Amino acid sequence: MVRVKDILGWIDSWAPFRFAESWDNCGLQVGNLESSVARLLVALDPSTCVLAEAGDLGCQCLVTHHPLLLHPLSSIRTDCWPGSIVGRAVVSGISIIAAHTNLDAARHGTNAQLVELLGLEVTGPLDAQPSLCGDDRYGGMGLVGVLPGEATPESLAAALSAALGGASVRIAGDWKKKVRSVAVCAGSGGSLIGKAIASGAGLFVTGDLKYHDARFAEENGIVVIDIGHFASEKPVLSPLGDFLRSKAESEAAELEVFVSKSETDPFRSVA
């Protein structure tokens, strides 16, 4: 029998919770460590539609990338978010686990998926905590690598959009120039543009860039591609699901693992 505490232990063996940023809130968000789990759903967000999907699938556990509870609550009101999710999860018997910045920093986490999509040979982390670099499961916050050959940001943006199911992509800087060194950071990477420039990368791929991030990059000679927060992190879901499935199989434990099909990017592009 698989219990919630087993799921937590498996995640910790792949993306240790000690890798998480100090401001983050990872781990068990709702539920009981001793609760049994026969079916599990993996998703990016602990949203209403995802919780409903977990219920429809008969899941007892939901593993999400983004935390439901990031900041302390003074009350839990079930008539509004996030208390509504907490209440529905408790009534439905669904535990919620978050693997957030620990998964971002893991060697096989969110950034590794972007590296694979671009075909990069990793040369090092974009940003790293020295105290964690001795752990071979640690990849750092963001990665830097080199392409097999020179390419234009324009062509790479088109390839990324196609690989990510037609995701909307924005580019700032000289998108016609040839680049070879590329930095990536899944999620919101605007604060790491300076690190990307310092790494010598000619291109930085991330999400959630602001106007002034784009201007800063433009003035400092680095091209940035914004593929969106959702699209940049969604590729990690299948590998995470595969990992949890393999852990259950290796321990001869009965566990069905599903990857969410209901959630979509909250943003829509209008021509």
C-alpha positions in Angstrom: 0.0 0.0 0.0 1.3 3.4 -1.0 0.8 6.3 1.5 1.1 10.0 1.1 4.4 9.9 3.1 5.8 7.5 0.5 5.0 9.9 -2.4 6.8 12.7 -0.5 9.8 10.4 0.1 9.9 9.5 -3.6 9.8 13.1 -4.7 12.5 14.0 -2.2 14.8 11.4 -3.7 14.5 13.0 -7.1 14.0 16.7 -6.3 15.0 17.1 -2.7 12.9 19.5 -0.8 16.0 21.1 0.7 16.7 22.5 -2.9 13.7 24.8 -2.5 14.1 28.6 -2.2 13.8 30.0 1.4 10.6 31.9 0.5 8.9 28.8 -1.0 6.4 26.4 0.5 6.8 22.9 -0.7 5.7 19.5 0.5 2.3 18.4 1.9 -0.2 21.3 1.6 -3.4 19.5 2.4 -4.0 16.0 3.8 -2.6 13.3 6.0 0.8 11.6 5.8 -0.7 8.2 6.6 -3.5 8.4 4.0 -3.4 5.6 1.4 -3.0 6.4 -2.3 -4.1 4.1 -5.1 -4.4 6.8 -7.8 -2.5 10.0 -8.2 -2.7 13.0 -10.6 0.2 15.2 -11.6 -0.5 18.8 -12.6 1.0 22.3 -12.7 -1.7 24.0 -10.6 -4.0 23.0 -7.7 -6.9 24.6 -9.5 -10.6 23.9 -9.4 -10.6 22.1 -12.7 -7.6 20.0 -11.8 -9.2 19.0 -8.4 -12.3 18.0 -10.2 -10.3 16.0 -12.7 -8.6 14.2 -9.8 -12.0 13.4 -8.3 -13.3 12.1 -11.6 -10.3 9.8 -11.9 -10.7 8.5 -8.3 -7.4 9.9 -7.2 -6.5 10.3 -3.5 -3.5 12.5 -4.1 -2.7 15.5 -6.3 1.0 16.4 -6.9 1.4 19.9 -8.4 4.3 22.1 -9.3 2.8 25.3 -7.9 1.9 25.5 -4.2 -1.7 26.1 -3.2 -0.5 27.7 0.0 2.5 30.0 -0.5 1.8 32.6 2.1 0.4 32.2 5.7 -3.4 32.3 6.0 -5.2 34.0 8.8 -8.4 32.0 8.0 -9.6 29.3 5.7 -12.9 30.3 4.1 -14.3 27.6 1.9 -16.4 30.2 -0.1 -13.4 31.7 -1.8 -10.0 30.7 -3.1 -7.7 29.2 -1.8 -9.9 27.9 1.1 -12.4 26.6 -1.5 -9.7 24.2 -2.8 -8.7 23.2 0.7 -12.3 22.5 1.6 -13.0 20.5 -1.5 -9.8 18.5 -1.2 -10.6 17.6 2.4 -14.2 16.6 1.7 -13.0 14.6 -1.4 -10.2 12.9 0.5 -7.5 14.2 -1.8 -4.1 15.1 -0.4 -2.2 17.9 -2.2 1.6 17.9 -2.5 3.6 20.8 -4.0 7.0 20.3 -5.6 7.9 23.8 -6.7 11.4 25.4 -6.6 12.9 22.1 -5.5 11.7 20.7 -8.9 13.0 23.8 -10.7 16.5 23.2 -9.2 16.6 19.5 -9.7 18.9 18.1 -12.3 16.1 16.4 -14.1 13.5 19.1 -13.3 11.8 21.8 -15.2 14.9 23.3 -16.7 16.2 20.0 -18.0 13.1 19.7 -20.1 13.8 23.0 -21.9 17.4 21.9 -22.4 16.1 18.8 -24.1 13.7 20.7 -26.3 16.5 22.9 -27.5 19.1 20.2 -27.8 21.6 22.0 -25.6 24.7 20.5 -24.2 24.7 21.8 -20.6 27.8 23.7 -19.5 26.6 24.7 -16.0 23.9 26.3 -13.9 22.7 29.8 -14.5 22.5 30.4 -10.7 23.4 28.0 -7.9 23.7 27.6 -4.2 27.3 26.5 -3.5 26.2 24.4 -0.5 24.1 22.2 -2.8 26.5 21.8 -5.7 28.0 18.6 -4.2 24.7 16.8 -4.6 24.5 15.2 -8.1 20.7 15.6 -8.1 21.1 19.4 -8.0 21.1 21.3 -11.3 20.8 24.9 -10.1 18.2 27.6 -10.8 18.3 27.8 -14.6 20.9 26.2 -16.9 23.4 27.3 -19.5 24.4 25.3 -22.6 25.5 25.3 -26.2 23.5 24.5 -29.3 24.8 21.8 -31.7 25.4 24.7 -34.2 24.6 28.3 -34.6 20.9 29.3 -35.0 18.8 32.4 -35.0 16.5 33.2 -32.0 13.7 33.5 -34.6 14.1 29.9 -35.7 14.5 28.7 -32.2 11.3 30.5 -31.1 9.4 28.9 -33.9 10.7 25.5 -33.0 9.8 26.0 -29.3 6.3 27.2 -30.2 5.7 24.1 -32.3 7.2 21.7 -29.7 5.0 23.3 -27.0 1.8 22.9 -29.0 1.6 26.3 -30.6 2.4 28.3 -27.5 2.5 32.1 -27.9 6.1 33.3 -28.0 7.6 36.8 -27.7 11.1 37.9 -28.6 13.1 41.0 -27.7 16.5 41.9 -29.1 18.1 41.1 -32.4 16.3 37.9 -33.3 18.1 37.5 -36.7 21.6 37.2 -35.2 23.3 33.8 -34.9 23.7 32.4 -31.4 25.3 29.3 -29.9 25.3 29.8 -26.1 21.8 29.7 -24.6 20.6 30.2 -21.0 17.2 28.8 -19.9 15.0 29.3 -16.8 11.5 27.8 -16.7 8.8 29.8 -15.1 9.5 33.5 -14.2 13.1 34.2 -15.0 13.3 37.9 -15.4 15.4 38.4 -12.2 18.1 36.2 -13.8 18.7 38.2 -17.0 21.8 39.7 -15.4 23.1 36.1 -14.7 22.4 35.1 -18.3 24.4 38.1 -19.6 27.2 37.3 -17.2 27.3 33.7 -18.4 28.1 34.9 -21.9 24.8 33.5 -23.4 23.6 35.2 -26.5 20.0 34.1 -25.8 17.9 33.6 -22.7 14.7 31.5 -22.8 12.2 31.9 -20.0 8.7 33.1 -19.2 6.8 36.0 -17.6 9.1 38.7 -18.8 8.1 42.3 -18.2 8.5 45.3 -20.5 11.6 46.6 -18.6 13.1 43.2 -18.6 12.9 43.2 -22.4 14.4 46.7 -22.6 17.2 45.8 -20.2 18.1 42.7 -22.3 17.9 44.7 -25.6 20.3 47.4 -24.3 22.7 44.7 -23.0 22.9 42.8 -26.3 21.2 39.6 -25.2 18.1 38.2 -27.0 15.3 37.0 -24.8 12.5 34.6 -25.8 9.4 34.5 -23.5 7.6 31.3 -24.0 5.2 31.9 -21.2 5.1 30.5 -17.6 2.7 27.6 -18.3 4.3 26.4 -21.5 7.8 26.6 -20.0 6.9 24.3 -17.1 4.3 21.9 -18.5 6.9 19.6 -20.1 8.1 18.4 -16.7 4.7 16.8 -15.9 5.2 13.6 -17.9 8.7 12.9 -16.6 7.5 13.5 -13.1 4.6 11.2 -13.6 6.9 8.5 -15.2 9.3 8.8 -12.2 6.5 8.3 -9.6 5.2 5.4 -11.7 8.6 3.8 -11.8 9.2 4.2 -8.1 5.9 2.4 -7.4 6.8 -0.4 -9.8 10.3 -0.8 -8.2 8.7 -1.3 -4.8 6.0 -3.6 -6.2 3.4 -1.0 -5.0 0.1 -0.6 -6.7 -0.3 3.0 -7.9 -1.9 4.5 -11.0 -0.4 7.8 -12.1 -2.1 10.2 -14.4 -1.0 13.5 -15.9 -3.6 16.3 -16.1 -5.4 16.7 -19.3 -7.8 19.4 -18.1 -5.6 22.3 -17.3 -4.7 24.9 -20.0 -2.7 28.1 -20.0 -4.9 30.8 -18.3 -3.8 33.3 -21.0 -5.3 33.4 -24.5 -3.8 35.2 -27.5 -6.2 37.3 -29.6 -5.1 38.2 -33.1 
